[in-house]
Amino acid sequence: MVFFSTCRVSSPKLCGSVIIIARKQLCAVTVAHRSISGKAMREGLPPVNKPAPFPYKEKRYNFFRALFDPTTSRLDENSKLIVVEGPPAAGKGLLAKELADELGMAYFPSPTVAESYINDYGYDLRQLDPKLPESCRSYDENDFLKDPMRLNGSKAARFQLAKLGARYKRHLEALAHILNTGQGVVMDRSPYSDLVYITAMAEAGIVSKNVYNYYHSVRNNALFALWRPHLVIYLDVPVAETRGNIAARNRPYEKDSKVATPEYLQALIDSYKKDYLKDISTHAEVLVYDWKKPADTEIVVEDIERINFDQYGVYDTKMKDWRCYDKWDWNNKRQVFTHSQHYLLGHLNVPPVRCPEIAFDGADVKMHEIVMEEAPGNRFAKGFNADMGDKGLLFKLS
């Protein structure tokens, strides 16, 4: 396995300690033990003897299981969290899927607000919109593209806070997966990069400065509880090519949307480079590719294999989120990320709402609660709704 001992390429677009991969032959190479390895590198090697993945979705990881199932027994050089970032229509999802396949990792797609409107029984809550006041009606990705200024931008503000919450939950799921199975995860976007969207929305006049400040208060209060990724891959696509990609994929309402204008997209890309990449590079390794024309995934895999993630000491800020004191610290973190997600998601509810733009009228909230409770499968928790065919309710424990 190999890693970068030196890799810096000057660029007029990016600054700081961001690593930019332009051509793999520019990098000095040496041998390392703890680099990520792809399928080709692992081919022919003897199988590694480690415990089978823990079924964390069916069983609870507790103290007694931790006695015989230490978290570190499953972790290896591929137990890493990789995030693929970039502007809309850059090809993030496709690259993330291909990387996950090449590296033997799990692919976690970017969550959508639309998913949150489907309850545990598959019922689409958007069907109830006619019964709800305008402020409480559904507002998903298509609605945002079609009319980002609905209710003077209050819908867009709530939408972006909901996106932050969805990405926060997906990040928790990724951490739980890594610590319980030992398998690495490749994600499409993360809660850490979500700030670029609220920045672009504020510059475009979609949300107010008050909403922008409140969003950052919520973000700063919540992200401390997560572990940042090991590696961020940014696909650099200029505005003109981004608009061409948006037109080519031909999604409803997107091409002519206010959030697909050159000004909005430029603000988004600028925030990626000035805010997100600069900040995340203090902890994670960062690879930036000129993605006007997508490159071969094998080249990206080879570049990843050259990174030595274990070159940093206990006092370095790089990778510090993934350093624990001992095996019980690992076990405790695994338990928290797996079974205390609802507590961690509560950080998104602090501080209290201080924005009239996103506050709901009390009567509207009451009406929303009544209508939602009457929806099929919403009256009780999943598994306890007899009207949906659930059986054996008397023998179930909450």
C-alpha positions as CSV (number, residue, x, y, z in Angstrom):
1,M,0.0,0.0,0.0
2,V,1.2,3.5,-0.7
3,F,0.6,7.1,0.4
4,F,1.5,10.7,-0.3
5,S,4.6,11.9,1.4
6,T,4.4,15.2,-0.6
7,C,1.6,16.4,-2.8
8,R,1.0,20.1,-3.3
9,V,-0.1,21.6,-6.6
10,S,-0.5,25.4,-6.8
11,S,-3.9,26.7,-7.9
12,P,-5.4,30.2,-8.3
13,K,-8.7,28.9,-7.2
14,L,-8.0,27.2,-3.8
15,C,-5.8,28.1,-0.9
16,G,-4.8,26.7,2.5
17,S,-3.8,23.2,3.2
18,V,-6.1,21.6,0.6
19,I,-4.5,18.8,-1.3
20,I,-5.1,19.0,-5.0
21,I,-4.6,16.0,-7.2
22,A,-3.9,16.9,-10.8
23,R,-1.8,14.0,-12.1
24,K,-0.9,11.0,-10.1
25,Q,2.7,10.9,-11.4
26,L,3.4,14.2,-9.6
27,C,3.2,12.5,-6.2
28,A,6.1,11.1,-4.3
29,V,5.3,7.6,-3.2
30,T,6.5,5.3,-0.3
31,V,5.1,2.3,1.6
32,A,2.5,2.5,4.3
33,H,0.6,0.0,6.3
34,R,-2.7,1.8,7.1
35,S,-3.8,3.2,3.7
36,I,-7.2,2.5,2.2
37,S,-6.9,-0.4,-0.3
38,G,-9.1,-1.1,-3.3
39,K,-10.1,-4.5,-4.8
40,A,-7.1,-4.7,-7.1
41,M,-4.7,-4.2,-4.2
42,R,-6.4,-6.7,-2.0
43,E,-6.6,-9.4,-4.7
44,G,-4.6,-12.4,-3.9
45,L,-4.1,-11.5,-0.2
46,P,-5.2,-14.0,2.5
47,P,-8.6,-13.2,4.0
48,V,-8.5,-11.1,7.2
49,N,-9.8,-12.9,10.3
50,K,-12.2,-10.6,12.1
51,P,-15.7,-10.8,13.6
52,A,-18.7,-10.8,11.4
53,P,-20.7,-7.5,11.2
54,F,-22.8,-6.8,14.2
55,P,-26.5,-6.7,13.4
56,Y,-27.0,-3.3,15.0
57,K,-30.4,-2.6,13.4
58,E,-31.8,-5.7,15.1
59,K,-29.8,-6.0,18.3
60,R,-28.8,-3.5,20.9
61,Y,-25.1,-3.1,21.7
62,N,-24.8,-2.9,25.5
63,F,-22.2,-3.4,28.2
64,F,-22.4,-7.2,28.3
65,R,-22.0,-7.5,24.5
66,A,-19.1,-5.0,24.7
67,L,-17.3,-7.3,27.0
68,F,-17.0,-9.9,24.2
69,D,-17.3,-7.7,21.2
70,P,-14.8,-4.8,21.3
71,T,-15.4,-2.2,18.5
72,T,-11.7,-2.2,17.5
73,S,-11.8,-5.9,16.6
74,R,-13.6,-5.1,13.3
75,L,-11.8,-1.9,12.3
76,D,-9.1,-2.0,9.6
77,E,-7.5,0.3,7.0
78,N,-10.8,0.6,5.0
79,S,-12.9,1.5,8.0
80,K,-13.0,5.1,6.9
81,L,-15.7,7.7,6.1
82,I,-15.3,9.4,2.7
83,V,-17.5,12.2,1.5
84,V,-17.9,13.3,-2.1
85,E,-18.8,17.0,-2.6
86,G,-19.4,19.4,-5.4
87,P,-22.0,21.7,-7.1
88,P,-25.3,20.3,-8.4
89,A,-25.2,17.8,-11.3
90,A,-21.4,17.3,-10.9
91,G,-21.8,13.5,-10.8
92,K,-21.2,13.1,-7.0
93,G,-23.6,10.2,-6.6
94,L,-22.2,8.3,-9.5
95,L,-18.6,8.7,-8.3
96,A,-19.5,7.8,-4.7
97,K,-21.2,4.6,-5.9
98,E,-18.3,3.6,-8.0
99,L,-15.8,4.4,-5.2
100,A,-17.8,2.4,-2.7
101,D,-17.8,-0.6,-5.1
102,E,-14.1,-0.4,-5.8
103,L,-13.1,0.0,-2.2
104,G,-15.5,-2.5,-0.7
105,M,-17.4,0.1,1.2
106,A,-21.1,1.0,1.7
107,Y,-22.7,3.8,-0.3
108,F,-24.9,6.2,1.6
109,P,-26.8,8.5,-0.8
110,S,-27.7,12.1,0.0
111,P,-31.0,12.2,1.9
112,T,-34.0,14.2,0.6
113,V,-36.8,16.1,2.4
114,A,-39.2,14.2,0.1
115,E,-38.2,11.0,1.9
116,S,-39.4,12.4,5.2
117,Y,-43.0,12.7,3.9
118,I,-43.3,8.9,3.6
119,N,-44.2,7.3,6.9
120,D,-43.2,3.9,8.2
121,Y,-46.1,2.2,6.4
122,G,-45.3,3.8,3.0
123,Y,-48.1,6.4,3.2
124,D,-47.3,9.7,1.4
125,L,-48.2,12.4,3.9
126,R,-48.2,15.0,1.0
127,Q,-51.6,13.7,0.1
128,L,-52.9,15.5,3.2
129,D,-51.9,19.0,2.0
130,P,-55.4,20.1,1.0
131,K,-56.4,19.6,4.7
132,L,-53.6,21.7,6.0
133,P,-53.0,25.5,6.2
134,E,-50.5,26.8,3.7
135,S,-47.7,27.3,6.3
136,C,-47.8,23.6,7.2
137,R,-48.1,22.0,3.8
138,S,-45.3,19.9,2.4
139,Y,-42.3,21.6,0.7
140,D,-39.8,19.2,-0.9
141,E,-37.0,19.6,-3.4
142,N,-39.3,20.1,-6.4
143,D,-41.2,22.7,-4.5
144,F,-38.0,24.5,-3.7
145,L,-36.9,24.5,-7.3
146,K,-40.3,25.7,-8.5
147,D,-40.8,28.5,-6.0
148,P,-38.0,29.2,-3.5
149,M,-39.7,32.5,-2.5
150,R,-42.9,30.9,-1.3
151,L,-44.3,32.7,1.8
152,N,-41.4,35.3,1.4
153,G,-38.8,32.6,1.7
154,S,-40.0,31.1,5.0
155,K,-40.7,27.8,3.3
156,A,-37.1,27.7,1.9
157,A,-35.7,28.5,5.3
158,R,-37.5,25.6,7.0
159,F,-36.6,23.4,4.0
160,Q,-32.9,24.0,4.5
161,L,-33.1,23.4,8.2
162,A,-34.8,20.2,7.4
163,K,-32.0,19.3,5.0
164,L,-29.5,19.9,7.7
165,G,-31.4,17.6,10.0
166,A,-31.6,14.9,7.3
167,R,-27.9,15.0,6.5
168,Y,-27.1,15.0,10.3
169,K,-29.1,11.8,10.7
170,R,-27.5,10.2,7.6
171,H,-24.1,11.0,9.0
172,L,-25.0,9.4,12.3
173,E,-26.1,6.3,10.4
174,A,-22.8,6.2,8.6
175,L,-20.9,6.4,11.8
176,A,-23.0,3.6,13.4
177,H,-22.4,1.4,10.3
178,I,-18.6,1.8,10.4
179,L,-18.3,1.1,14.1
180,N,-20.7,-1.9,14.1
181,T,-19.5,-3.6,10.9
182,G,-16.0,-2.3,10.3
183,Q,-17.0,-1.5,6.7
184,G,-16.2,2.0,5.4
185,V,-18.8,4.4,4.0
186,V,-18.8,6.7,1.0
187,M,-21.3,9.5,1.3
188,D,-22.8,12.0,-1.1
189,R,-22.5,15.3,0.8
190,S,-22.6,15.7,4.6
191,P,-24.0,18.1,7.2
192,Y,-20.6,19.9,7.3
193,S,-21.0,21.2,3.8
194,D,-24.7,22.1,4.1
195,L,-23.7,25.6,5.1
196,V,-22.9,26.4,1.4
197,Y,-26.5,26.3,0.5
198,I,-27.8,28.7,3.2
199,T,-24.9,31.0,2.2
200,A,-26.0,31.0,-1.5
201,M,-29.6,31.4,-0.5
202,A,-28.8,34.4,1.7
203,E,-26.7,36.0,-1.1
204,A,-29.6,35.5,-3.5
205,G,-32.1,37.1,-1.2
206,I,-34.1,33.9,-0.7
207,V,-33.6,33.9,3.1
208,S,-33.0,36.8,5.4
209,K,-29.8,37.6,7.4
210,N,-31.7,36.6,10.5
211,V,-32.4,33.1,9.1
212,Y,-28.8,32.8,8.1
213,N,-27.5,33.7,11.6
214,Y,-30.1,31.3,13.2
215,Y,-29.0,28.5,10.9
216,H,-25.4,28.9,11.9
217,S,-26.4,28.9,15.6
218,V,-28.1,25.6,15.1
219,R,-25.3,24.2,13.0
220,N,-22.6,25.2,15.5
221,N,-24.6,23.7,18.4
222,A,-25.1,20.3,16.7
223,L,-22.0,19.4,14.7
224,F,-19.7,19.1,17.7
225,A,-21.3,15.7,18.5
226,L,-20.3,14.1,15.2
227,W,-17.0,12.8,13.9
228,R,-15.8,14.5,10.8
229,P,-14.9,12.4,7.7
230,H,-11.4,11.0,7.0
231,L,-11.5,12.1,3.4
232,V,-13.4,14.7,1.4
233,I,-13.4,14.5,-2.4
234,Y,-14.4,17.8,-4.1
235,L,-15.4,17.8,-7.8
236,D,-14.6,21.3,-9.1
237,V,-17.0,22.2,-11.9
238,P,-17.3,25.8,-13.2
239,V,-20.6,27.6,-13.3
240,A,-21.0,27.3,-17.1
241,E,-20.5,23.6,-17.1
242,T,-22.7,23.2,-14.0
243,R,-25.6,24.9,-15.8
244,G,-25.0,22.7,-18.8
245,N,-25.1,19.6,-16.6
246,I,-28.3,20.8,-15.0
247,A,-29.9,21.3,-18.4
248,A,-28.7,17.9,-19.5
249,R,-30.3,16.0,-16.6
250,N,-33.6,17.8,-17.3
251,R,-35.2,17.6,-13.8
252,P,-38.6,19.3,-13.4
253,Y,-38.4,23.0,-12.7
254,E,-34.6,23.0,-12.2
255,K,-33.2,24.5,-15.4
256,D,-35.1,27.8,-15.1
257,S,-35.2,27.9,-11.3
258,K,-33.9,30.9,-9.3
259,V,-31.5,28.5,-7.6
260,A,-29.9,27.5,-10.9
261,T,-28.9,31.0,-12.0
262,P,-25.2,31.8,-12.6
263,E,-25.2,34.1,-9.6
264,Y,-26.6,31.5,-7.2
265,L,-24.3,28.8,-8.4
266,Q,-21.3,31.0,-8.2
267,A,-22.1,31.9,-4.6
268,L,-22.5,28.2,-3.9
269,I,-19.1,27.3,-5.4
270,D,-17.4,30.2,-3.7
271,S,-18.7,29.1,-0.3
272,Y,-17.6,25.6,-0.9
273,K,-14.0,26.8,-1.5
274,K,-13.7,29.6,1.0
275,D,-15.8,28.2,3.8
276,Y,-16.2,24.5,3.7
277,L,-13.0,23.2,2.2
278,K,-10.8,25.5,4.1
279,D,-12.4,24.5,7.4
280,I,-12.7,20.7,6.8
281,S,-9.1,20.5,5.6
282,T,-8.0,21.2,9.2
283,H,-9.2,17.7,10.1
284,A,-9.7,15.6,6.9
285,E,-7.6,14.9,3.9
286,V,-9.0,16.7,0.9
287,L,-8.7,15.7,-2.8
288,V,-9.9,18.3,-5.4
289,Y,-10.4,17.3,-9.0
290,D,-11.1,19.4,-12.1
291,W,-14.3,17.6,-13.0
292,K,-15.4,19.5,-16.1
293,K,-14.8,16.2,-17.8
294,P,-15.3,13.3,-15.4
295,A,-12.1,11.2,-14.9
296,D,-11.7,7.5,-14.6
297,T,-12.7,6.2,-11.1
298,E,-9.6,4.0,-11.0
299,I,-7.4,7.1,-11.0
300,V,-9.3,8.4,-7.9
301,V,-8.9,5.0,-6.2
302,E,-5.2,5.1,-6.8
303,D,-4.9,8.6,-5.4
304,I,-6.9,7.5,-2.3
305,E,-4.6,4.5,-1.8
306,R,-1.6,6.8,-1.6
307,I,-2.9,8.7,1.4
308,N,-1.4,7.7,4.8
309,F,-4.2,8.4,7.4
310,D,-2.0,7.2,10.2
311,Q,0.8,9.8,9.8
312,Y,-0.6,12.1,12.4
313,G,0.2,12.0,16.1
314,V,-2.1,12.3,19.2
315,Y,-1.6,16.1,19.3
316,D,-2.4,16.8,15.6
317,T,-5.7,18.2,14.7
318,K,-5.9,16.0,11.6
319,M,-8.0,12.9,12.2
320,K,-8.4,13.8,15.9
321,D,-12.1,12.8,15.9
322,W,-11.1,9.2,15.2
323,R,-8.7,8.9,18.0
324,C,-10.1,7.4,21.3
325,Y,-8.4,6.9,24.6
326,D,-8.9,3.1,24.8
327,K,-11.2,0.3,23.7
328,W,-14.0,1.4,26.1
329,D,-14.0,4.9,24.6
330,W,-14.5,3.3,21.2
331,N,-17.3,1.1,22.6
332,N,-19.0,4.1,24.3
333,K,-18.9,6.1,21.0
334,R,-20.3,3.1,19.1
335,Q,-23.2,2.8,21.6
336,V,-24.0,6.5,21.4
337,F,-23.9,6.8,17.6
338,T,-26.0,3.6,17.2
339,H,-28.6,3.9,20.0
340,S,-28.7,7.5,21.1
341,Q,-29.3,9.1,17.7
342,H,-32.6,10.7,18.9
343,Y,-30.6,12.5,21.7
344,L,-28.0,13.8,19.3
345,L,-30.6,15.0,16.9
346,G,-32.0,17.0,19.8
347,H,-29.0,19.3,19.4
348,L,-30.7,20.6,16.3
349,N,-33.5,22.1,18.4
350,V,-31.2,24.4,20.3
351,P,-31.2,27.4,20.5
352,P,-34.9,28.2,20.6
353,V,-36.4,29.6,17.4
354,R,-35.6,33.3,17.2
355,C,-36.8,33.9,13.6
356,P,-40.4,35.0,12.9
357,E,-39.8,33.8,9.3
358,I,-39.7,30.2,10.3
359,A,-42.1,30.2,13.3
360,F,-45.6,28.6,12.9
361,D,-48.8,30.1,14.0
362,G,-50.2,28.2,17.0
363,A,-53.5,27.4,15.4
364,D,-51.7,26.1,12.3
365,V,-49.6,23.8,14.4
366,K,-52.7,22.4,16.2
367,M,-54.4,21.7,12.9
368,H,-51.2,20.0,11.6
369,E,-51.1,17.7,14.7
370,I,-54.8,16.7,14.2
371,V,-54.4,15.9,10.5
372,M,-51.2,14.0,10.9
373,E,-52.5,11.9,13.7
374,E,-55.4,10.8,11.5
375,A,-53.0,9.7,8.7
376,P,-52.8,5.9,8.2
377,G,-50.0,4.5,10.4
378,N,-49.4,7.7,12.3
379,R,-51.5,7.2,15.4
380,F,-49.0,4.9,17.2
381,A,-45.4,3.8,16.8
382,K,-44.5,1.4,14.0
383,G,-45.7,-2.1,14.9
384,F,-48.5,-0.9,17.1
385,N,-51.1,0.1,14.6
386,A,-53.8,-2.5,14.3
387,D,-55.5,-0.7,11.5
388,M,-52.3,-1.2,9.4
389,G,-52.3,-5.0,10.0
390,D,-49.9,-5.1,13.0
391,K,-50.6,-8.1,15.2
392,G,-49.7,-9.4,18.6
393,L,-49.9,-5.9,20.2
394,L,-50.4,-7.3,23.7
395,F,-47.1,-9.2,23.6
396,K,-44.9,-6.4,22.4
397,L,-42.6,-4.4,24.6
398,S,-42.1,-0.7,23.9
